[in-house]
Amino acid sequence: MKIIVCVKQVPDTKGGVKFKADGTLDRGAMLTIMNPDDKAGLEAALRLKDQYGAEVTVVTMGLPKAADVLREALAMGADKGVLVTDRVLGGADTWATSQTLAGAIRNLDYDLIITGRQAIDGDTAQVGPQISEHLNIPVISYAQEIKIEGDSVVVKRQYDDRYHMLKAKMPCLVTALSELNEPRYMTPGGIFDACKDDAPITTWGRADLKDVLDENLGLKGSPTQIAKASDKVKKGAGEKVVLETPDESADYIVAKLAEKFVI
């Protein structure tokens, strides 16, 4: 079995968020991490590798420094990494990003594609399903559990206060929740091998994308227009009240809840 995992290098919001003049994120100026949902998807692929001997290829699109998340994935146990990077791809929204990733994936053999549900920098949950549409394969989103049965994948899918059990014949795409599992740590030997110059990481640019039109790439190919962007708004100190007895405290809280129409 061949599994492709799409991961994204996202800003570590603890270090602050920075923007360019056009409203897009200045990714080169921020601390970064592997997107949590994507890491859960990677762990799901590695568990399938442990069980079935699958080959796991990790694909990311971003700046050259996005190779760091590929090295992290290799150190966790992935077999190969593909970095898609090119100036013409910068500023892409979900539509342009999914077109780019689909163009890269068309060069690879796969039975199963796993992506995260959504990225913490955009929270759109659009890229995974869009990739499946571009590749014309089934998609199952919000995976809480993934199993393989013959040539099909069986997914326990989160749905409000219950879940669905869905089955799809491979090749197909599954989007993973961060709650899917607890990702493993990188191993010391894995870190050593992943940091070597000959680590199995391939870099592709625009010329390597298959069956993708120029007008669907980068900022120019992004129909989403950003009206306004800002860092997270800091909360005020709030109202501070000193009350002498438990009864007074209870009465105050109940009154506030009633004022806000909570009760």
LINKA-V475732 format. One record per pair of residues at least 4 apart in sequence whose ideal C-beta (glycine too) atoms are under 6 Angstrom apart, sorted by the first residue. I is the first residue (numbers start at 1). J is the second residue. Records with the same first field share a line. If there is no record, write none. Layout:
I=J ; J
This chain:
1=52 ; 54 ; 111
2=55 ; 109 ; 110 ; 111
3=45 ; 54 ; 56 ; 112
4=57 ; 59 ; 110 ; 113
5=41 ; 42 ; 45 ; 58 ; 114
6=59 ; 101 ; 115
7=34 ; 38 ; 58 ; 60 ; 69
8=35 ; 38 ; 119
9=32 ; 62 ; 66 ; 69
10=35 ; 119 ; 120 ; 121
11=17 ; 30 ; 121
12=31 ; 32 ; 33
15=31
17=231
18=26 ; 29 ; 30
19=26 ; 229
20=24 ; 26
23=226 ; 229
24=91
27=63
28=63
34=39 ; 69 ; 72
35=116 ; 119
36=178
37=116 ; 117 ; 176 ; 178
38=116
39=183
40=176 ; 178 ; 180 ; 181
41=114 ; 116 ; 176
42=73
43=181 ; 183
44=114 ; 146 ; 176 ; 180
45=56 ; 114
46=77
48=52 ; 54
49=54 ; 56
55=79
56=78 ; 79
57=80
58=70 ; 73 ; 78 ; 81
59=82 ; 104
60=66 ; 69 ; 70 ; 83
61=84 ; 100 ; 101
62=66
64=85
67=83 ; 201
70=81 ; 83 ; 201
71=194
73=78
74=78 ; 81 ; 194
75=186 ; 190 ; 191 ; 194
76=184 ; 186
80=200
81=201
82=202
83=203
84=104 ; 204
86=205 ; 206
88=206 ; 218
89=100 ; 217 ; 218
90=218
91=218 ; 219
92=96 ; 97 ; 218 ; 222
93=222 ; 224
94=124 ; 126 ; 127
95=223
96=217 ; 218 ; 221 ; 222
97=127
98=127 ; 130 ; 131
99=212 ; 216
101=131
102=131 ; 134 ; 135
103=209 ; 210 ; 212
104=204
106=210
107=210
110=171
111=170 ; 171
112=170
113=173
114=174 ; 176
115=128 ; 175
116=176
117=125 ; 175 ; 177
118=123 ; 125
126=130
128=175
129=139
132=137 ; 139 ; 173
137=171 ; 172 ; 173
138=168 ; 172
139=173
140=155 ; 157 ; 166 ; 168 ; 174
141=175
142=157 ; 158 ; 177
143=155 ; 174 ; 176 ; 180
144=156 ; 158
145=156
146=155
147=154
148=153
149=154
151=169 ; 170
152=167 ; 169
153=168 ; 170 ; 172
154=167
155=166 ; 174
156=163 ; 165
157=163 ; 164 ; 166
158=163
159=163 ; 164
168=172
176=180
186=190 ; 191
190=194
194=199
204=208
215=221
216=221
217=221
243=248 ; 249
257=262 ; 263
258=263
